[in-house]
């Protein structure tokens, strides 16, 4: 897991169980980016993520973004 999150191993090269487990950390990374206040802060946070894992975080961010930005209904 550490190799994937550090960018030393591609996600698709890992065993299926590790890929599944990594989804939690990818989701947590996307949430951490989503809660930042400005676009520049979000861009900088994404740029700091290793390139091997960044596309997965970006995809998760795109998936959760509408849910996080949707106003709650009373």
Secondary structure, DSSP 8 states (H G I E B T S, - for coil): -HHHHHTSS-GGGS-HHHHHHHHHHHHHHHHHHHT-SSHHHHHHHHHTS-HHHHHHHHHHHHHHHHHHHS----
